[in-house]
Amino acid sequence: MDGIGALQFFEKDVPAHDVEDDYRPAARERNSTIDVLSSRQREIVRLASEGLLNKQIAYELGITVATVKAHMSLAIERLCAKNRTHAVAIYVRSILTH
């Protein structure tokens, strides 16, 4: 297996660029992931990235904590994140790569 790599697994007539496009890491797709968020979801994830708690975000935006949690839950789902911290990490990475 020394130096063989993943391409050895595929048939020889499969163009390398097809394999690369299909099996590229998910990070490639993260460049545009925040586009799936509504402006309010993006704003809430941004404030969370600044270290604000749900209660502080609610106060800042003039909404209830329950509304903040609802928006954050949708953002986590849309970003395919595991949790709030993961969603913030995806958001920050996306901002840094744009």
Residue pairs with C-beta under 8 A, 6 or more apart in sequence:
6 19
6 23
7 16
7 19
10 19
27 93
30 90
30 93
30 94
30 97
31 94
31 97
31 98
32 94
33 79
33 90
33 94
34 42
34 45
34 79
34 90
34 91
34 94
34 95
36 78
36 79
37 45
37 75
37 78
37 79
38 71
38 74
40 71
41 71
41 72
41 74
41 75
41 78
42 75
42 91
43 61
44 57
44 61
44 68
44 71
44 72
44 75
45 72
45 75
45 87
45 88
45 91
46 91
47 56
47 57
47 60
47 61
48 57
48 72
48 84
48 87
48 88
49 88
49 91
49 92
52 60
54 65
54 68
54 69
54 72
55 65
57 68
58 64
58 65
58 67
58 68
61 68
72 84
72 87
75 81
75 87
76 82
76 83
76 84
76 86
76 87
79 86
79 87
79 90
79 91
81 87
81 89
81 90
